[in-house]
C-alpha cells in the first residue's frame, strides 16, 4: 500500500509535506529492527517562537509496511515552522508513523538540545496488542 506523496515543487525546490509513503516489508515473516537517526529536526517553542533543535531516533519492528525515507524526511521537515511542545510533537510523530505503518513495535526518542539550561528527552512507544519481542541471544 502506498499513501500518496504530496510534496509540491516550488520551482525546482521540494516543500515539506504531511503525508507519509510506505512500501511492503520485504521480510514480513521475520522480526527485525529498523533504526533511523534524524539529526536535523526543528520546531518552534510555542511560548517564545524560538527554534528548538532535536535529534530523533526512530526504532521499529515492521509488520506489513515500512516507511519510505524521503517522505519521512519531508514529513519531519513540516514541523520546522510550527510552535509545539516537545512532548506533544514527539507523540504526534510516533502516532502518525504508527498509524501509517502499523508496526509490531515502534519507539521514537526525541533528544532536544539545551534550552534555558535544560536538555529534554522524550520517549514514546507504540506496540501491537499481543506482540512480544523475541528473546535476545547472547553470543560468547
PAVEXDREN-271288 format. One line per field, with one value per residue (C-alpha): residue number from 1; residue in one letter; y, x, z. Coordinates in steps of 0.25 Angstrom, whole numbers, plus 5000, padded with zeros to 4 digits. Each point is the difference from the previous one (the first is absolute). Example, Ala and Ser with C-alpha at 12.3 -4.5 7.8 and 13.67 -1.06 7.14 Angstrom:
<nodes>
num c(1	2)
residuo c(A	S)
yy c(4982	5014)
xx c(5049	5006)
zz c(5031	4998)
</nodes>
This chain:
<nodes>
num c(1	2	3	4	5	6	7	8	9	10	11	12	13	14	15	16	17	18	19	20	21	22	23	24	25	26	27	28	29	30	31	32	33	34	35	36	37	38	39	40	41	42	43	44	45	46	47	48	49	50	51	52	53	54	55	56	57	58	59	60	61	62	63	64	65	66	67	68	69	70	71	72	73	74	75	76	77	78	79	80	81	82	83	84	85	86	87	88	89	90	91	92	93	94	95	96	97	98	99	100	101	102	103	104	105	106	107	108	109	110	111	112	113	114	115	116	117	118	119	120	121	122	123	124	125	126	127	128	129	130	131	132	133	134	135	136	137	138	139	140)
residuo c(X	X	X	X	X	X	X	X	X	X	X	X	X	X	X	X	X	X	X	X	X	X	X	X	X	X	X	X	X	X	X	X	X	X	X	X	X	X	X	X	X	X	X	X	X	X	X	X	X	X	X	X	X	X	X	X	X	X	X	X	X	X	X	X	X	X	X	X	X	X	X	X	X	X	X	X	X	X	X	X	X	X	X	X	X	X	X	X	X	X	X	X	X	X	X	X	X	X	X	X	X	X	X	X	X	X	X	X	X	X	X	X	X	X	X	X	X	X	X	X	X	X	X	X	X	X	X	X	X	X	X	X	X	X	X	X	X	X	X	X)
yy c(5000	5014	5013	5011	5009	5015	5007	5011	5006	5015	5003	4989	4999	4990	5004	4993	4991	4994	4986	4988	4990	4985	4988	4985	4993	4991	4990	5001	4986	5004	5010	5010	5014	5012	5011	5015	5012	5013	5011	5012	5001	5014	5006	5013	5003	5003	5010	5008	4996	4997	4988	4986	4990	4985	4987	4990	4985	4991	4985	4991	4985	5001	4991	5001	5014	5009	5015	5006	5008	5013	5001	4999	5011	5009	4997	5003	5013	5004	5003	5011	5012	4994	5004	4987	4995	4989	4990	5003	4999	4987	4993	5006	4995	4986	4999	5004	4990	4989	5003	5000	4988	4991	4995	4989	5009	5015	5009	5015	5006	5015	5007	5015	5009	5008	5011	5009	4991	4988	4988	4993	4985	4995	4985	4995	4986	4992	4985	4991	4993	4986	5002	4996	5002	4987	4996	5007	4991	5002	4994	4996)
xx c(5000	5005	4995	5001	5012	4995	5013	4999	5012	5002	5007	5011	4999	4992	4991	4996	4988	4991	4998	5009	5003	5002	5005	4997	5009	5010	5000	4987	5001	5013	5001	5011	5003	5002	5007	5001	5007	4994	5010	4993	4987	4995	4987	4997	4998	4985	5002	5012	5000	5015	5005	5001	5010	5000	5006	4989	5003	4989	5000	4990	4996	4992	4988	4995	5005	5013	5001	5006	5012	4998	4986	5004	5010	4990	4990	5010	5003	4986	5002	5010	4991	4990	4999	4999	5004	5011	4990	4989	5009	5007	4986	4994	5011	5000	4985	5001	5011	4993	4986	5006	5009	4993	5014	5001	5008	5004	5008	5004	5010	5001	5013	4998	5012	5002	4989	5002	5010	4991	5001	4987	4999	4986	4998	4987	4996	4989	4999	4990	4991	5006	5013	5012	5015	5008	5010	5013	5011	5014	5011	5014)
zz c(5000	4996	5006	4990	5001	5001	4999	4990	4992	5002	4987	5002	5015	5008	5011	5013	5001	5010	4993	5001	4989	5003	4993	5003	5011	4992	5012	5007	5006	5008	5012	4997	5004	4991	5007	4995	5005	4995	5006	4993	5007	5003	5005	5007	5015	5002	5011	4994	4985	5001	4992	5007	4995	5002	4995	4998	5002	4994	5002	4995	4997	4987	4998	4985	4997	5001	5000	4987	5004	4991	5004	5015	4998	4994	5011	5011	4992	5001	5015	4997	5002	5010	5014	5009	5013	5000	5006	4990	4988	5003	5003	4987	4992	5006	4998	4986	4997	5007	4994	4986	5001	5011	5005	5010	5009	4999	5009	4997	5009	4998	5006	5000	5001	5012	5003	5012	5006	4998	4991	4997	4995	4997	4997	4994	4997	4992	5001	4992	5010	5004	4993	5008	4996	4998	5011	4998	4996	5007	4992	5008)
</nodes>
